[in-house]
Amino acid sequence: MKPPPLPPAPRPPRIDAELLPSNWWQWVAENRLRDCTPESMLQTMLAADLPRAACEAALAQIESDPVFAAARRMQQLHRKLESVLANQQRLWERVPYYERVEKRSHVSTDEFMSRYVHGCRPLVITELARDWPALSRWSAADLKQRFGHLDVEVQAERHKDRRYEQNKLELRRTVRLADFVDQVVQGGTTNDYYLTANNEMLRRPEFAPLLADIGSLPEFCDRSALSRACSFWFGPGGTITPLHHDTLMLLHTQVVGRKRWRFVSPLETPRVYNYNGVFSEVDVDAPDLARYPRFAEVKVLEVVLEPGETMFLPLGWWHQVSSLELSLSFSFSNLAFDNTFSYQNPEIQDW
């Protein structure tokens, strides 16, 4: 093992800089790592009524701080990984069909595995659910008639929380399904309430008739695992699932209504500002490029999923989904191959 380098020359005492609160020291380090200029940072600090001498001293001293120097080294390793991803993304984009989400009536298991699973490409299968009773039976009225007396868990008051999906546990409400159906039908276009995959209603025996409405599945799915690996979605037009990635692969069948899916490659992760969990800070429909400038380099794919069509979501692809009208959907991840993966997710709440 190499011995550590000789210690740097003694630094001047931190007289003025120590007047800064510790959280501002962290802010200085983080923003220098983001390559913000000392001049722009000084203006922000002065606008916060911090003493000029302390600000100038901190900006000067951070560059010779050994802890900050260690962070710069780690940053070099991080940027190498980013460059590897960026170069791979450039190769992906050279494929002639890259910008188009394919729609196909049928795909063989061999091609599904090679082109879409291992090739990591989204796909819409138009005829996968062609024999499902759900396509002719499911509706808001049917839900109310068969299951309206049962309680379900929904997300409510999403408008009051910008990070409504990240904070979904705080927005849980238990409601009678008949009342929720009425709210959806009568409430018009809104993103304020939604019965999402997190409701777990399909694990309950009372809702088993919904699973009976699911017809045949392709051979790359394991029918015996369906009840343990499926989710039900119901909400009004206007609901939005913000930009995020799942931790496994899945299929999502649109039964009633249409949804617009917008995709970003997993190789673009450094450009989507993934600060917390599996979520991005960017709204793909209205990106704030002043705040998130690197997103301007991202190529977004888009497709509208029609009733009866099934989306295959490959591993790690970022997606933002909008309901274009009242919507009932069924998603399932019971793929007949290893579909378990792990991610080291960030947990930065205050950027």
C-alpha positions in Angstrom: 0.0 0.0 0.0 1.3 3.4 -0.9 2.1 5.8 2.0 -0.1 8.9 2.2 1.2 12.0 0.5 3.0 14.6 2.5 0.7 16.9 4.4 0.0 20.2 2.8 1.5 23.4 4.0 -0.2 24.8 7.1 -3.4 26.7 6.2 -4.2 30.2 7.5 -6.4 30.2 10.6 -10.1 30.2 10.0 -10.9 33.4 11.6 -13.6 35.0 9.6 -14.9 31.8 8.0 -15.8 30.3 11.4 -18.5 32.9 11.6 -20.4 30.8 9.1 -23.0 28.3 10.4 -22.0 24.7 9.6 -24.9 24.3 7.2 -23.4 27.0 5.0 -20.1 25.3 5.0 -21.9 22.2 3.6 -23.6 24.5 1.1 -20.3 25.9 0.0 -18.8 22.5 -0.6 -21.8 21.1 -2.4 -22.1 24.1 -4.8 -18.4 24.1 -5.6 -18.7 20.4 -6.4 -21.5 21.4 -8.8 -19.0 23.8 -10.3 -20.9 27.0 -9.3 -18.5 29.9 -9.5 -17.3 31.6 -6.3 -18.7 34.9 -7.6 -22.2 33.6 -8.0 -22.1 31.8 -4.7 -20.9 35.0 -2.9 -23.9 36.9 -4.2 -26.3 34.2 -2.9 -24.5 34.2 0.5 -24.7 38.0 0.8 -28.4 38.0 -0.2 -28.8 35.7 2.9 -27.3 38.5 5.1 -24.1 36.6 5.8 -21.0 38.7 6.6 -19.0 39.4 3.5 -15.6 38.7 5.2 -16.8 35.3 6.4 -18.2 34.4 3.0 -15.0 35.4 1.1 -12.9 33.5 3.6 -15.0 30.3 3.3 -14.9 30.4 -0.5 -11.1 30.8 -0.4 -10.5 28.2 2.3 -12.7 25.4 0.9 -10.3 24.9 -2.0 -7.4 23.9 0.4 -9.6 21.9 2.8 -8.4 18.2 2.9 -11.9 16.9 3.2 -13.0 18.8 0.2 -9.9 17.5 -1.7 -11.1 14.0 -0.9 -14.5 14.8 -2.2 -12.9 16.1 -5.5 -11.2 12.7 -5.9 -14.4 10.8 -5.4 -16.0 13.2 -7.9 -13.5 12.2 -10.5 -14.5 8.5 -10.1 -18.2 9.5 -10.3 -17.7 11.5 -13.4 -15.9 8.6 -15.1 -19.0 6.5 -14.5 -21.2 9.3 -15.9 -19.1 9.4 -19.0 -19.4 5.6 -19.5 -23.2 5.9 -19.3 -23.3 8.9 -21.7 -21.2 7.1 -24.3 -23.4 4.0 -24.1 -26.5 6.2 -24.4 -25.0 7.8 -27.6 -24.7 4.2 -29.0 -28.3 3.4 -28.1 -29.5 6.6 -29.8 -27.8 5.6 -33.1 -30.2 2.7 -33.5 -32.7 3.9 -36.2 -35.8 3.0 -34.1 -34.5 4.4 -30.8 -36.9 7.4 -30.6 -40.0 5.3 -31.3 -41.7 3.1 -28.8 -42.7 0.1 -30.9 -46.3 -1.2 -31.0 -46.6 -4.9 -32.0 -49.6 -7.2 -32.0 -47.5 -10.2 -31.0 -43.9 -11.0 -30.1 -42.4 -14.4 -29.6 -40.8 -15.3 -26.2 -37.3 -15.5 -27.8 -37.6 -12.1 -29.4 -39.2 -10.6 -26.3 -36.3 -11.8 -24.2 -33.5 -10.8 -26.6 -34.9 -7.5 -28.1 -36.8 -6.0 -25.1 -35.7 -7.7 -21.9 -32.0 -8.1 -22.5 -32.1 -5.3 -25.1 -33.8 -3.1 -22.4 -36.4 -1.5 -24.8 -40.0 -0.4 -23.9 -42.7 -2.1 -26.0 -46.4 -1.9 -26.5 -48.1 -5.3 -27.2 -51.5 -4.5 -28.7 -53.1 -8.0 -28.6 -51.8 -9.4 -25.3 -55.1 -8.9 -23.5 -57.4 -9.6 -26.5 -59.3 -12.4 -24.7 -59.6 -10.8 -21.3 -63.1 -10.5 -19.9 -62.0 -7.3 -18.2 -61.9 -5.5 -21.6 -65.7 -5.8 -22.0 -66.7 -5.8 -18.3 -64.6 -3.3 -16.4 -66.0 0.2 -16.0 -66.7 2.7 -13.2 -70.2 1.5 -13.0 -69.1 -2.2 -12.8 -66.7 -1.4 -9.9 -69.5 0.3 -8.0 -72.0 -2.4 -8.6 -69.7 -5.4 -7.6 -67.4 -3.9 -5.0 -68.9 -0.5 -4.0 -69.6 -1.7 -0.4 -65.9 -2.4 0.2 -63.4 0.0 1.6 -60.2 0.7 -0.3 -57.1 2.8 0.2 -56.5 5.8 -2.1 -54.2 8.8 -2.3 -56.0 12.0 -1.5 -55.2 15.7 -1.4 -52.3 15.3 -3.8 -52.5 18.9 -4.8 -51.2 20.1 -1.4 -47.9 18.2 -1.7 -45.5 18.8 -4.6 -43.9 15.4 -3.8 -47.2 13.6 -3.5 -45.8 10.3 -4.8 -42.7 10.4 -2.6 -44.9 11.2 0.4 -47.7 8.8 -0.5 -47.9 7.2 2.9 -48.9 10.6 4.4 -51.7 10.9 1.8 -53.4 7.6 2.4 -57.1 7.6 3.0 -59.5 4.8 3.5 -62.8 5.3 1.6 -65.8 3.3 0.5 -65.3 2.3 -3.1 -68.8 3.4 -4.1 -68.1 6.9 -2.8 -64.7 7.1 -4.6 -66.3 5.9 -7.9 -68.8 8.8 -7.6 -66.0 11.3 -6.8 -64.0 10.2 -9.9 -67.0 10.2 -12.2 -68.4 13.5 -11.0 -65.1 15.3 -10.2 -63.8 15.9 -13.8 -60.1 16.2 -14.7 -57.9 16.3 -11.6 -54.7 15.0 -10.1 -55.9 15.4 -6.5 -57.0 11.8 -5.9 -56.1 8.4 -7.3 -56.4 4.7 -6.5 -52.9 3.5 -7.2 -50.9 0.3 -7.1 -50.1 0.8 -3.4 -53.7 0.0 -2.4 -53.0 -3.8 -2.4 -56.7 -4.5 -2.9 -56.0 -7.4 -5.2 -54.4 -9.3 -2.3 -57.8 -9.3 -0.6 -60.2 -12.3 -1.3 -63.2 -9.9 -1.8 -61.6 -8.6 -5.0 -60.8 -12.0 -6.4 -63.5 -11.6 -9.1 -61.3 -8.9 -10.7 -58.5 -11.5 -11.1 -61.0 -13.9 -12.7 -61.5 -11.2 -15.4 -57.8 -11.6 -16.5 -57.6 -13.9 -19.4 -54.6 -15.7 -21.0 -51.1 -14.5 -20.4 -48.0 -15.0 -22.7 -45.6 -17.8 -21.9 -43.0 -15.4 -20.6 -45.4 -14.8 -17.6 -46.0 -17.2 -14.7 -49.7 -17.5 -14.2 -49.4 -19.1 -10.8 -47.7 -16.0 -9.4 -50.2 -13.5 -10.8 -52.2 -12.9 -7.6 -49.0 -12.0 -5.7 -47.6 -9.7 -8.4 -50.4 -7.5 -9.7 -51.9 -4.1 -9.1 -55.1 -2.2 -9.9 -55.3 1.4 -10.8 -58.4 3.6 -11.0 -58.7 7.4 -11.3 -59.9 10.4 -13.2 -58.4 12.0 -16.3 -55.6 14.3 -15.3 -53.8 12.0 -12.8 -50.0 12.1 -13.1 -47.5 9.6 -11.9 -44.3 11.7 -11.7 -41.0 10.8 -13.2 -39.5 7.7 -11.5 -38.1 4.3 -12.2 -39.3 0.9 -10.9 -37.0 -1.6 -9.4 -38.2 -4.5 -11.5 -39.7 -5.1 -14.9 -43.5 -5.2 -15.4 -46.4 -5.2 -17.8 -49.2 -2.6 -17.6 -52.5 -3.2 -19.4 -54.8 -0.3 -20.1 -58.4 -1.5 -19.8 -60.4 1.7 -19.8 -59.2 5.1 -21.0 -55.9 6.2 -22.4 -52.6 7.0 -20.7 -49.6 8.9 -22.1 -46.3 7.4 -21.2 -43.1 9.4 -21.4 -39.8 7.6 -21.1 -36.2 8.5 -20.3 -33.3 5.9 -20.7 -31.8 4.6 -17.5 -28.4 5.6 -18.9 -29.6 9.2 -18.5 -29.9 8.9 -14.8 -27.2 11.6 -14.1 -29.3 14.1 -16.0 -32.7 13.6 -14.3 -31.7 14.9 -10.8 -32.4 11.7 -8.8 -31.9 13.0 -5.3 -34.3 10.8 -3.4 -35.2 7.1 -3.7 -36.4 6.2 -7.2 -37.8 9.6 -8.0 -36.6 12.5 -10.3 -37.1 16.1 -9.4 -38.0 16.9 -13.1 -41.5 17.3 -14.4 -41.1 16.0 -18.0 -44.3 17.8 -19.1 -42.9 21.2 -18.0 -39.2 20.9 -17.1 -37.6 23.8 -15.2 -34.4 24.0 -17.2 -33.2 27.0 -15.2 -33.1 24.8 -12.1 -32.4 21.5 -13.9 -30.3 22.5 -16.9 -28.8 19.0 -17.6 -32.3 17.7 -18.5 -32.1 19.7 -21.7 -29.7 17.1 -23.0 -32.2 14.2 -22.5 -34.1 12.6 -25.3 -37.7 11.8 -24.2 -39.7 9.0 -25.8 -43.5 9.2 -25.8 -46.4 6.9 -26.6 -50.1 6.8 -25.9 -51.4 3.5 -24.5 -54.9 2.8 -25.8 -57.6 0.5 -24.2 -56.6 -3.1 -24.6 -52.9 -2.4 -25.1 -50.1 -3.5 -22.8 -46.9 -1.7 -22.0 -43.7 -3.6 -21.2 -41.6 -1.5 -18.9 -38.0 -2.7 -19.1 -35.6 -2.5 -16.2 -34.6 1.0 -14.9 -36.4 3.1 -17.5 -37.6 6.4 -16.1 -41.2 7.1 -16.9 -43.9 9.7 -16.3 -47.5 8.6 -16.9 -50.6 10.8 -17.4 -54.2 9.7 -17.6 -55.9 11.3 -20.6 -59.4 10.4 -19.3 -61.0 8.3 -16.7 -58.8 5.2 -16.4 -58.8 1.6 -15.2 -55.5 -0.3 -15.5 -54.0 -3.6 -14.5 -50.2 -4.1 -14.0 -48.4 -7.3 -13.4 -44.8 -8.3 -12.8 -45.1 -12.1 -12.7 -42.5 -12.7 -15.3 -41.2 -16.2 -15.7 -37.6 -15.3 -15.2 -35.5 -13.6 -12.5 -37.0 -10.2 -11.9 -35.3 -9.2 -8.7 -32.8 -6.4 -8.7 -31.3 -4.0 -6.1 -30.5 -0.3 -6.3 -28.4 1.9 -4.1 -30.8 4.9 -3.9 -29.9 8.4 -2.7 -31.8 9.8 0.3 -31.2 13.5 -0.1 -34.3 15.4 1.0 -33.3 19.0 0.9 -31.8 19.7 -2.5 
